[in-house]
Each structure stands twice: as C-alpha cells, then as structure tokens.
Amino acid sequence: MTVSDTAQTSGRRTFFARQATGLVREAGLLDMILFNIVENTTLGVGFAFGVTYILTALVGTNLVVSQIIATIFGLFVVTTWGLLSASIPRSGGDYVLNTRVLSPALSFVGSWGMFMSSLVFNGIVAAWVSQLMLSPAFASLGMVMHNSTLANIGSALGTTGWTFVIGTIALLVTGFVAMLGMRPSMRVQAVMVLIGMLGFVVALLALVFMGHSTFVSNFNAVSKPYTHQADTYHYFLTAATKGGLSITYSHAVQYTFIAFLAIQGLVANSFWSAYVAGEIKGVRGTRRQWFMMLAPVLITGILLTLAFILLFYRLGYNFVTAANYLSAADPTKYAIPAPPYASLLTVLGTGNGLLTFIVGFGLCGWGIAMALANYLFMSRILFAWSFDRIVPLKISEVNDRLHSPIVALGIVFVGSEVVLYIFAFLHSQASSFVASYFLLGTLALALVGVSGIVFPYIRRDMYENSPAKIEVAGIPVISIAGAITLLGEIGTGLIYFFYPTLGLPSFGTTAAILLIPLAVGLAIFLVAKAVRQREGIDLNAVYRSIPPE
C-alpha cells in the first residue's frame, strides 16, 4: 500500500503531488554525521585512491598543503549548504534549495546534472567493490601471507566478469536495504562505517609506530617473489626514473592549487544530509543541519591531513610517487599484485597478515556504505522532482509501512546497473565519456553558491526568520560563504578542461558530452511545465512555496 497520489485535497487542486510527503523524520544527528562522512568519498577511499590519483596526474604536488586548503574551503561550502538547508529543511538537496531562490528552469537543469553525475558515481562505486576493493584486499593479503592462491583470487576479482557480478550483487543488496527505510539503512551504514573506520585507523596507527627502515625491509620481503628484486623499494625509484618519471617542483605551487580543486570533494562535500533533510529529527528552526555538515569536514580534513603527512614521512614521497607511476606506466616492472594505494602500501610494510586483512577488507565497508548512501540521496532527488510535478507522480509514491520511495529506488538501481555494465565491459573511450558526467554535478554546486549569495536579499522574509540569519559587519555569513563556494566550484569545473592528465577527454569532446544531458534536462522541465499548464497547474506557484512535510 502506498501513500495516495492525488491532486485533490478537500475538494481543491493542490500545487504539490499531495499534502504530505509520506517521509518520516527517523534519522538522528550521528546518523547524518556518518552519512556525510560516507558521501564525502570517505576517509578510507580518500586515503587509498586520492594519493594514487593526484600523484599520478600532478607529479610534484604538495598533497598535504592541498588537503589543508581543501579543508578550509570545505568549511565555507558546508556553511552555504547548512544554512540554506536549515532554512528549507526538506528532502531534495540542491533542487529544493535552488528552485526556491533562483530560476526554477536553471535549478532543475543543475539538479538533473547532479543526478546524472551521481548515477555515474554509483555505478562506478559498484565496479570498485570488486576491482578496487575486494581484488586488492585478496592480493595484498596473498602477498603478506605468501599465499599464491589468495593473490590469484585477487587477480581474478579484477576481471570484467567478476566486476559486473559482484557489482550487481552490491547494488541489489544496498538497494534492498534502502528500500527498508531510513532507520534500517542508518543501522547498516553504521556497521559499514565501523568496518571501514577500523581499517583506516589501523593504517594510520601503522604509520605512527612503523619506522622507515622497518617499512623498507618488510616491503622488500613481501615484494621479492613478484619483482625478483632483493631491494624492490630502491628498484622502483630507479625504474621509474629510467621510465621517464621526473619529480621536479617547478610546478609545485600551480599543481598544489590544482590538486586542491581536484580533491576538494574528498573533504569539502559534506553536505549530503541536505538531500534527506525531510527525514532528519530535530532540524526544524535549528542549525543542526549546519553542524552535521561542519563536523565531517573537520573530522575528515584533520585525519586525512595527518595520514598524508605520516605516509610521506614514513614511506617517502618519491617512493610513493614512483610506485604509482610504475603501476600506471609500466605494470611489468611494478609486478606486485596489490595496487599502490596508500593504505595497502602501508600494511604491506608491516608484513602482518591480520593488519593487512583489516585494512584491505575495510575498504569494502566504505564501498557498501557509499552505495547505500547514494541510493538514499539520489532517490530523494527523484522524489522531490515528482512531488513538484516535474516527472510522473508515481515516482514520489512512498510505501506506508517502510516510508521509502520504492519506485524512485528502482530507477536508481536500473541506471546504476547500466553504468556498471559500461565500466565493466565497455572500457577505454566509452568509460572515459561516461566519466565526464562527473562534471555535471558542478553546475548544481555552483548554483548553491549563487543561492547562498542572494538568499538574504531575494528571500528576505524567509531569511529574517530563519537560522541562516548570521551577519558579520552587516554582511550575511551565508552570502560570504556562497561567494567562496561559487568561485571554488567554477575552478573545480574548469581544471578538468585544461589539465588532461586529470583523466577526461579533450576540451571539445568533454564540452559536447556535457551539453547533451543538460539539454535533455532543460527539455524535461519545459515539457513538464507545458503539460502542467494545460492541467491548470502553475509551476511558478509551486516554486514560490516550501513543500509540505
């Protein structure tokens, strides 16, 4: 049984799909702090993959400084989101926030871009579960335990068939949990975060207590059967240099700033609770939304900065860079089955099987938590569109018993499965094109910055009576934060066009790829507006109102 999808209430036509959303405020403060940490690319994933990505794409980057700048920037980003969401505590994220302040058409196009970008990300996360989590976990454990069977399992799990099968299972399981509702989802999330956090903390402690010479000795011991080198540590340094790696610092300042923009999603984007704001307890009339976004930025930023400092101090910046370079440019010389993720390199240096198990499989906890969180927030975007009558009203139906939008969740599963298939079987150019869709989300993020700037002036009546009313020298804090957010998001969008080493196609190709889905989003909005106009429903009136709870 579902909440009735009716356009009539008490004998009159209503602007919205119905007079109540059917969603229930079941999530608590800690639930949402964890939710924001998970969707903020997570500590484990940021540490494991972030180092590999940046040191390969931008050789010579001071990643520690980049992370510190990203953390400071993140405080402004979540201030914008947190204060806006505190003023409009409804599910839907950027869509609800921007359409109530800016142009509805432009705001929907931005939200459509965010949804498409997130759909791509969810499909990629599903592929990661096998390719970048389970496979490396078995491979690293096999190395440390000197067990070729485990190493071979790791290699097999990285193949396309297993990537698709395991990714599909991950999507089915997390989709089913999301269907059960917010409360069960938060319980599963807490367990997965505990598993992931244990792995991160173990890696961090290993870096604290393991000396450089101990790392080199243990790493050489576990690597020798694969590289056939007595001193793999220094062999990597020499082979990378001969292969063309030049670690110079002539572009250090430039690359460090570019890296800040590239990795700010690892710490700055802790605003995801805004997408489920209608299901959070105790946020009405308070600044709790702001706090539950600020806390993850500080937690993630401080811990990742500490982890990066310890990583380069214990392992050596040049070695970590060389290992990542060889893995990408000359895999035959890299040879070892475990990829050069920061966390895995660390535990390989401990030579301890138990620690390797905890850190390796801890990544899987982060992966499952991310897929689950993606379901929750993407389904609420679809829900908000439907509730405002942009897409079919069926999508906003909420199960009476589970309090979850079943149809919206089903759409997310189908879309994610398509992306998973592309990344599993259609490699190279097709995958690169789809990856370009990551940039679609930056439009929505930039628009939130604009909303933060103008909110106190365009919606002054709402601002004056909202938790967002905080001013410094007469200037609204949300406007200051919004301006900084806008500049940062514009920069983040632009760097991928001008720095091809970050992994996207050429400027023209990327621009064309992005224009197509944005044009589709605009067409959907215009068609919906015309259809509703014929039905006697003025969508402009919808956007002048805050959705009911």
C-alpha positions as CSV (number, residue, x, y, z in Angstrom):
1,M,0.0,0.0,0.0
2,T,1.3,3.4,-0.9
3,V,0.6,7.0,0.1
4,S,-2.1,8.2,-2.3
5,D,-1.0,10.2,-5.3
6,T,-3.8,12.6,-5.6
7,A,-4.2,16.1,-7.0
8,Q,-7.3,16.8,-5.0
9,T,-7.4,17.6,-1.3
10,S,-10.5,18.8,0.5
11,G,-12.2,19.5,-2.9
12,R,-9.4,21.7,-4.2
13,R,-6.5,21.2,-6.5
14,T,-3.1,21.4,-4.8
15,F,0.2,22.6,-6.2
16,F,2.1,19.6,-5.0
17,A,1.6,15.9,-5.5
18,R,-0.2,15.7,-2.2
19,Q,-0.4,17.5,1.2
20,A,2.1,15.3,3.0
21,T,5.3,13.7,1.7
22,G,4.9,10.3,3.5
23,L,8.6,10.5,4.5
24,V,9.3,10.3,8.3
25,R,11.9,12.0,10.4
26,E,13.8,9.0,11.6
27,A,17.5,9.9,11.2
28,G,19.4,11.3,14.1
29,L,22.4,13.6,14.4
30,L,25.1,10.9,14.5
31,D,23.4,9.1,11.6
32,M,23.8,12.2,9.4
33,I,27.3,12.9,10.5
34,L,28.2,9.4,9.4
35,F,26.1,9.9,6.2
36,N,28.1,13.0,5.3
37,I,31.4,11.3,6.0
38,V,30.4,8.4,3.8
39,E,29.3,10.5,0.9
40,N,32.3,12.7,1.3
41,T,34.2,10.0,-0.6
42,T,35.0,8.5,2.8
43,L,38.2,8.5,4.8
44,G,39.3,5.1,3.6
45,V,38.7,5.7,-0.1
46,G,40.1,9.2,0.0
47,F,43.3,7.9,1.6
48,A,43.5,4.8,-0.6
49,F,42.7,6.3,-4.0
50,G,43.3,10.0,-3.6
51,V,47.0,9.7,-3.3
52,T,47.2,7.5,-6.3
53,Y,45.1,9.8,-8.4
54,I,46.8,13.0,-7.6
55,L,50.5,11.8,-7.6
56,T,49.9,10.2,-11.0
57,A,48.1,13.2,-12.5
58,L,50.1,16.0,-11.0
59,V,53.6,15.0,-10.2
60,G,55.3,17.2,-7.6
61,T,52.1,18.2,-5.8
62,N,52.3,19.0,-2.1
63,L,49.3,16.9,-1.2
64,V,49.4,17.9,2.5
65,V,49.0,21.6,1.6
66,S,46.3,20.8,-0.9
67,Q,44.4,18.9,1.7
68,I,44.7,21.8,4.3
69,I,43.4,24.3,1.7
70,A,40.5,21.9,0.8
71,T,39.5,21.6,4.4
72,I,39.4,25.3,4.9
73,F,37.4,25.7,1.7
74,G,35.1,22.9,2.8
75,L,34.0,25.0,5.9
76,F,32.7,27.7,3.6
77,V,30.9,25.1,1.3
78,V,29.1,23.4,4.1
79,T,28.2,26.8,5.7
80,T,26.4,27.7,2.5
81,W,24.6,24.3,2.3
82,G,24.0,24.0,6.0
83,L,22.4,27.4,6.5
84,L,20.3,27.1,3.3
85,S,19.1,23.6,4.4
86,A,18.4,24.9,7.9
87,S,16.1,27.5,6.3
88,I,14.4,25.0,3.9
89,P,14.6,21.6,5.8
90,R,13.0,19.4,3.1
91,S,14.4,16.5,1.1
92,G,15.8,17.1,-2.4
93,G,19.1,18.9,-1.8
94,D,20.2,21.4,-4.4
95,Y,16.9,21.1,-6.3
96,V,14.7,22.3,-3.4
97,L,17.2,24.9,-2.3
98,N,17.9,26.4,-5.7
99,T,14.4,26.4,-7.1
100,R,13.1,28.3,-4.1
101,V,15.7,31.0,-4.6
102,L,16.8,31.1,-8.2
103,S,15.3,30.4,-11.7
104,P,13.4,27.1,-11.5
105,A,14.4,26.0,-15.0
106,L,18.1,26.6,-14.4
107,S,17.9,25.0,-11.0
108,F,16.2,21.9,-12.4
109,V,18.9,21.6,-15.1
110,G,21.5,21.8,-12.3
111,S,19.7,19.1,-10.3
112,W,19.4,16.9,-13.4
113,G,23.1,17.2,-13.8
114,M,23.7,16.3,-10.2
115,F,21.5,13.3,-10.6
116,M,23.3,12.1,-13.7
117,S,26.7,12.7,-12.2
118,S,25.7,10.7,-9.0
119,L,24.2,7.9,-11.1
120,V,27.6,7.5,-12.8
121,F,29.3,7.6,-9.5
122,N,27.0,4.9,-8.0
123,G,27.7,2.6,-11.0
124,I,31.5,3.2,-10.6
125,V,31.3,2.5,-6.9
126,A,29.7,-0.8,-7.7
127,A,32.5,-1.6,-10.0
128,W,35.0,-0.5,-7.4
129,V,33.7,-3.1,-4.9
130,S,35.3,-5.9,-6.9
131,Q,38.0,-4.1,-8.9
132,L,39.5,-1.7,-6.4
133,M,38.4,-3.2,-3.0
134,L,38.0,-7.0,-2.9
135,S,40.6,-7.6,-5.6
136,P,43.4,-5.6,-3.9
137,A,42.3,-6.9,-0.5
138,F,42.9,-10.5,-1.5
139,A,46.1,-9.6,-3.5
140,S,47.7,-7.7,-0.6
141,L,46.8,-10.5,1.9
142,G,48.2,-13.1,-0.5
143,M,51.5,-11.1,-0.7
144,V,51.9,-10.8,3.1
145,M,50.8,-14.4,3.8
146,H,53.0,-15.7,0.9
147,N,49.9,-17.4,-0.4
148,S,49.6,-17.5,-4.2
149,T,46.0,-18.8,-4.1
150,L,44.9,-15.6,-2.4
151,A,46.9,-13.5,-4.8
152,N,45.3,-15.3,-7.7
153,I,41.8,-14.7,-6.3
154,G,42.7,-11.1,-6.2
155,S,43.7,-11.1,-9.8
156,A,40.5,-12.9,-10.8
157,L,38.3,-10.5,-9.0
158,G,39.7,-7.6,-11.0
159,T,38.4,-9.1,-14.3
160,T,35.3,-7.8,-16.1
161,G,33.0,-10.7,-15.4
162,W,33.6,-10.7,-11.7
163,T,33.4,-6.9,-11.6
164,F,29.9,-7.0,-13.1
165,V,28.6,-9.9,-11.0
166,I,29.9,-8.6,-7.6
167,G,28.9,-5.0,-8.5
168,T,25.4,-6.2,-9.4
169,I,25.1,-8.0,-6.1
170,A,26.3,-4.9,-4.2
171,L,23.7,-2.8,-6.0
172,L,20.9,-5.3,-5.2
173,V,21.8,-5.7,-1.6
174,T,22.2,-1.9,-0.9
175,G,19.1,-1.1,-2.9
176,F,17.1,-3.6,-0.8
177,V,18.4,-2.1,2.4
178,A,17.5,1.4,1.2
179,M,14.0,0.1,0.4
180,L,13.5,-1.0,4.0
181,G,13.6,2.7,5.1
182,M,15.8,5.3,6.7
183,R,16.2,3.6,10.1
184,P,17.4,0.2,8.9
185,S,19.6,2.0,6.4
186,M,21.3,4.0,9.1
187,R,22.0,0.9,11.1
188,V,23.6,-0.9,8.2
189,Q,25.5,2.3,7.4
190,A,26.9,2.5,11.0
191,V,28.2,-1.1,10.8
192,M,29.8,-0.5,7.4
193,V,31.4,2.7,8.7
194,L,32.7,0.9,11.7
195,I,34.4,-1.7,9.4
196,G,35.8,1.0,7.2
197,M,37.0,3.2,10.0
198,L,38.7,0.3,11.7
199,G,40.7,-0.3,8.5
200,F,41.6,3.4,8.3
201,V,42.7,3.7,11.9
202,V,44.8,0.6,11.7
203,A,46.6,2.0,8.7
204,L,47.1,5.3,10.5
205,L,48.5,3.6,13.6
206,A,50.8,1.5,11.5
207,L,52.2,4.8,10.1
208,V,52.6,6.2,13.6
209,F,54.6,3.3,15.0
210,M,56.4,1.8,12.0
211,G,59.8,3.2,11.2
212,H,61.0,3.9,7.7
213,S,63.7,1.2,7.8
214,T,61.1,-1.3,9.0
215,F,58.8,-0.4,6.1
216,V,61.6,-0.8,3.6
217,S,62.7,-4.2,5.0
218,N,59.2,-5.7,5.2
219,F,58.1,-4.3,1.8
220,N,61.1,-5.8,0.1
221,A,60.4,-9.1,1.7
222,V,56.8,-9.4,0.5
223,S,57.6,-8.0,-2.9
224,K,60.6,-10.1,-3.8
225,P,58.6,-13.2,-5.1
226,Y,56.9,-10.9,-7.7
227,T,59.6,-8.4,-8.7
228,H,62.5,-10.8,-8.2
229,Q,64.5,-7.9,-6.7
230,A,66.2,-8.0,-3.3
231,D,65.6,-4.3,-2.9
232,T,62.2,-3.5,-4.5
233,Y,62.0,-0.2,-2.7
234,H,65.0,1.3,-4.5
235,Y,64.4,-0.6,-7.6
236,F,61.0,1.2,-8.0
237,L,62.8,4.5,-7.6
238,T,65.4,3.7,-10.2
239,A,63.0,2.1,-12.7
240,A,60.5,5.0,-12.5
241,T,63.3,7.5,-13.2
242,K,64.6,5.5,-16.2
243,G,61.0,5.1,-17.4
244,G,60.5,8.9,-17.7
245,L,59.4,10.0,-14.2
246,S,60.8,13.3,-13.3
247,I,59.9,14.5,-9.8
248,T,60.5,18.2,-10.1
249,Y,58.9,21.0,-8.2
250,S,58.9,23.7,-10.8
251,H,55.1,23.4,-11.0
252,A,54.7,22.7,-7.3
253,V,52.6,25.8,-6.4
254,Q,50.4,25.5,-9.5
255,Y,49.9,21.8,-9.1
256,T,49.2,22.1,-5.4
257,F,46.4,24.6,-6.1
258,I,45.0,22.4,-8.9
259,A,45.2,19.4,-6.7
260,F,43.2,21.3,-4.0
261,L,40.4,21.8,-6.5
262,A,40.6,18.2,-7.7
263,I,40.5,16.7,-4.2
264,Q,38.1,19.1,-2.5
265,G,35.4,16.5,-3.0
266,L,37.4,14.3,-0.5
267,V,36.6,16.8,2.3
268,A,34.6,19.8,1.2
269,N,31.4,17.9,0.0
270,S,29.9,17.0,3.4
271,F,26.6,18.5,2.5
272,W,24.7,15.3,1.5
273,S,22.3,15.4,4.5
274,A,20.6,18.3,2.7
275,Y,19.2,15.7,0.3
276,V,17.4,13.8,3.1
277,A,16.6,16.8,5.3
278,G,12.9,16.0,5.4
279,E,13.8,12.8,7.3
280,I,16.1,14.2,10.0
281,K,14.9,14.6,13.5
282,G,15.2,18.0,15.3
283,V,16.3,20.2,12.4
284,R,13.3,22.5,12.1
285,G,14.2,26.0,13.3
286,T,17.7,25.0,14.3
287,R,21.3,25.0,12.9
288,R,21.8,21.2,13.4
289,Q,22.0,20.8,9.7
290,W,24.9,23.1,9.6
291,F,26.7,21.3,12.5
292,M,26.2,17.8,11.0
293,M,28.0,19.1,7.9
294,L,30.8,21.0,9.7
295,A,31.8,18.1,11.8
296,P,32.5,15.7,8.9
297,V,34.7,18.4,7.2
298,L,36.8,18.8,10.3
299,I,37.0,15.1,11.1
300,T,37.8,14.1,7.5
301,G,40.2,17.0,6.9
302,I,42.2,16.6,10.0
303,L,42.6,12.8,9.8
304,L,43.4,12.8,6.0
305,T,46.0,15.6,6.5
306,L,47.6,13.6,9.3
307,A,47.5,10.5,7.2
308,F,49.2,12.2,4.3
309,I,51.9,13.7,6.5
310,L,52.7,10.3,8.0
311,L,52.6,8.5,4.7
312,F,55.2,10.7,3.0
313,Y,57.4,10.8,6.2
314,R,57.4,7.0,6.7
315,L,57.3,5.7,3.1
316,G,59.0,8.6,1.3
317,Y,57.2,11.0,-1.2
318,N,59.4,9.9,-4.1
319,F,58.8,6.2,-3.4
320,V,55.0,6.6,-3.3
321,T,55.1,8.6,-6.5
322,A,57.4,6.1,-8.2
323,A,55.2,3.1,-7.2
324,N,52.1,4.8,-8.6
325,Y,53.9,5.9,-11.8
326,L,55.2,2.3,-12.5
327,S,51.8,0.8,-11.8
328,A,50.2,3.0,-14.4
329,A,53.0,3.4,-17.0
330,D,54.9,0.1,-16.8
331,P,53.0,-2.6,-14.9
332,T,55.5,-5.3,-15.9
333,K,58.2,-3.5,-13.7
334,Y,55.7,-2.8,-10.9
335,A,54.8,-6.6,-11.0
336,I,53.3,-6.9,-7.5
337,P,49.6,-7.9,-7.5
338,A,48.4,-5.3,-4.9
339,P,47.9,-1.8,-6.4
340,P,49.9,1.1,-4.9
341,Y,47.1,2.5,-2.7
342,A,48.4,4.4,0.3
343,S,46.7,2.2,2.8
344,L,47.8,-1.0,1.1
345,L,51.4,0.1,0.7
346,T,51.4,0.9,4.4
347,V,50.2,-2.5,5.5
348,L,52.5,-4.3,3.1
349,G,55.2,-2.6,5.0
350,T,54.0,-4.1,8.3
351,G,54.3,-7.7,7.0
352,N,51.4,-8.5,9.3
353,G,48.6,-10.7,7.8
354,L,45.9,-9.6,10.4
355,L,46.6,-5.9,9.8
356,T,46.5,-6.4,6.1
357,F,43.2,-8.2,6.3
358,I,41.6,-5.4,8.4
359,V,42.9,-2.6,6.2
360,G,42.2,-4.4,2.9
361,F,38.7,-5.5,3.6
362,G,37.9,-2.3,5.5
363,L,37.8,-0.6,2.1
364,C,34.8,-2.9,1.3
365,G,32.9,-1.4,4.2
366,W,33.3,2.1,2.8
367,G,32.2,0.9,-0.6
368,I,29.0,-0.7,0.6
369,A,28.2,2.4,2.8
370,M,28.8,4.7,-0.2
371,A,26.5,2.7,-2.5
372,L,23.8,2.7,0.2
373,A,24.1,6.4,0.8
374,N,24.0,7.0,-3.0
375,Y,20.6,5.2,-3.2
376,L,19.2,7.3,-0.4
377,F,20.1,10.7,-1.7
378,M,19.5,10.1,-5.4
379,S,16.1,8.6,-4.7
380,R,15.2,11.8,-2.8
381,I,16.2,13.9,-5.8
382,L,13.7,12.0,-7.9
383,F,11.2,12.2,-5.2
384,A,11.4,16.0,-5.0
385,W,11.0,16.3,-8.8
386,S,8.0,14.2,-8.7
387,F,6.5,15.9,-5.7
388,D,6.8,19.2,-7.5
389,R,5.1,17.5,-10.6
390,I,8.2,17.7,-12.9
391,V,8.3,14.0,-13.5
392,P,5.5,11.4,-13.2
393,L,3.8,11.5,-9.8
394,K,4.2,7.7,-9.5
395,I,7.9,8.3,-8.7
396,S,7.0,10.1,-5.4
397,E,4.9,7.4,-4.0
398,V,6.1,6.4,-0.6
399,N,5.3,3.0,1.0
400,D,3.1,3.4,4.1
401,R,4.9,0.8,6.1
402,L,8.6,1.3,5.1
403,H,8.4,5.1,4.5
404,S,10.6,4.8,1.4
405,P,10.1,5.8,-2.3
406,I,10.2,2.3,-3.8
407,V,9.7,3.4,-7.5
408,A,12.5,6.1,-7.2
409,L,14.8,3.5,-5.7
410,G,14.1,1.1,-8.6
411,I,15.0,3.8,-11.1
412,V,18.3,4.4,-9.3
413,F,19.1,0.7,-9.5
414,V,18.4,0.4,-13.2
415,G,20.5,3.5,-14.0
416,S,23.4,2.4,-11.8
417,E,23.3,-1.1,-13.4
418,V,23.7,0.4,-16.9
419,V,26.7,2.4,-15.8
420,L,28.2,-0.6,-14.1
421,Y,27.9,-2.6,-17.3
422,I,29.6,0.2,-19.3
423,F,32.5,0.3,-16.9
424,A,32.8,-3.5,-16.7
425,F,32.6,-4.3,-20.4
426,L,33.0,-1.2,-22.5
427,H,36.4,0.1,-21.5
428,S,38.6,2.9,-22.8
429,Q,36.7,5.6,-24.7
430,A,33.1,4.7,-23.6
431,S,34.1,4.7,-20.0
432,S,36.0,7.9,-20.4
433,F,33.0,9.6,-22.0
434,V,30.7,8.4,-19.1
435,A,33.3,9.6,-16.6
436,S,32.9,13.1,-18.0
437,Y,29.4,13.1,-16.4
438,F,31.2,13.7,-13.1
439,L,31.4,17.3,-14.1
440,L,27.7,17.7,-14.5
441,G,27.3,18.0,-10.7
442,T,29.5,21.1,-10.5
443,L,26.7,23.2,-12.1
444,A,24.3,22.3,-9.2
445,L,27.1,23.0,-6.7
446,A,27.9,26.4,-8.2
447,L,24.2,27.3,-8.2
448,V,24.0,26.6,-4.5
449,G,26.8,29.1,-4.1
450,V,24.7,31.7,-6.0
451,S,21.7,30.8,-3.9
452,G,23.7,31.4,-0.8
453,I,24.8,34.8,-2.1
454,V,21.4,36.1,-2.9
455,F,19.2,34.3,-0.4
456,P,19.2,37.1,2.2
457,Y,18.1,39.6,-0.5
458,I,15.8,37.7,-2.8
459,R,14.0,35.8,0.0
460,R,14.4,38.3,2.8
461,D,11.2,37.3,4.5
462,M,12.4,33.8,4.8
463,Y,16.0,34.8,5.8
464,E,14.9,37.1,8.6
465,N,13.0,34.3,10.3
466,S,15.5,31.5,9.6
467,P,18.5,30.0,11.4
468,A,20.6,31.4,8.5
469,K,20.5,34.9,9.8
470,I,24.1,35.4,11.0
471,E,25.9,38.5,9.9
472,V,29.4,40.0,10.2
473,A,29.7,43.7,9.9
474,G,26.2,43.7,8.5
475,I,27.1,41.2,5.7
476,P,25.2,37.9,5.8
477,V,27.6,35.0,6.5
478,I,25.7,32.8,4.1
479,S,26.5,35.4,1.3
480,I,30.2,35.4,2.1
481,A,30.3,31.6,2.2
482,G,28.2,31.4,-1.0
483,A,30.7,33.6,-2.9
484,I,33.6,31.4,-1.9
485,T,31.7,28.3,-2.7
486,L,30.8,29.6,-6.2
487,L,34.5,30.5,-7.0
488,G,35.7,27.1,-5.9
489,E,33.1,25.2,-7.8
490,I,33.8,27.2,-11.0
491,G,37.5,26.4,-10.6
492,T,36.8,22.7,-10.0
493,G,34.8,22.5,-13.2
494,L,37.3,24.3,-15.3
495,I,40.5,22.4,-14.3
496,Y,39.3,19.2,-16.0
497,F,39.2,21.1,-19.3
498,F,42.7,22.4,-19.1
499,Y,44.6,19.6,-17.3
500,P,44.0,16.4,-19.4
501,T,46.2,14.4,-17.0
502,L,43.2,14.5,-14.6
503,G,41.6,11.9,-16.9
504,L,38.9,13.4,-19.1
505,P,38.7,13.6,-22.9
506,S,39.7,16.7,-24.9
507,F,38.2,20.1,-24.2
508,G,35.8,19.9,-27.2
509,T,34.7,16.3,-26.6
510,T,34.1,16.9,-22.9
511,A,32.1,20.0,-23.6
512,A,29.9,18.3,-26.2
513,I,29.3,15.3,-23.9
514,L,28.2,17.6,-21.1
515,L,25.9,19.7,-23.2
516,I,23.8,16.8,-24.3
517,P,22.4,15.7,-20.9
518,L,22.0,19.4,-19.8
519,A,19.9,20.0,-22.9
520,V,17.8,16.9,-22.1
521,G,17.3,18.3,-18.6
522,L,16.0,21.6,-19.9
523,A,13.7,19.8,-22.3
524,I,12.2,17.7,-19.5
525,F,11.5,20.8,-17.5
526,L,9.9,22.8,-20.4
527,V,7.7,19.8,-21.4
528,A,6.6,19.3,-17.8
529,K,5.8,23.0,-17.4
530,A,3.7,22.9,-20.6
531,V,1.8,19.8,-19.5
532,R,1.1,21.1,-16.1
533,Q,0.0,24.4,-17.5
534,R,-2.7,22.6,-19.6
535,E,-3.8,20.8,-16.4
536,G,-4.3,24.2,-14.8
537,I,-1.2,23.9,-12.5
538,D,1.2,26.9,-12.5
539,L,4.7,25.5,-11.6
540,N,5.8,29.0,-10.8
541,A,3.4,28.9,-7.8
542,V,4.9,25.6,-6.7
543,Y,8.3,27.2,-6.5
544,R,7.1,30.1,-4.5
545,S,6.1,27.7,-1.7
546,I,8.1,25.4,0.6
547,P,7.0,21.8,0.1
548,P,4.8,20.3,2.9
549,E,6.3,17.7,5.2
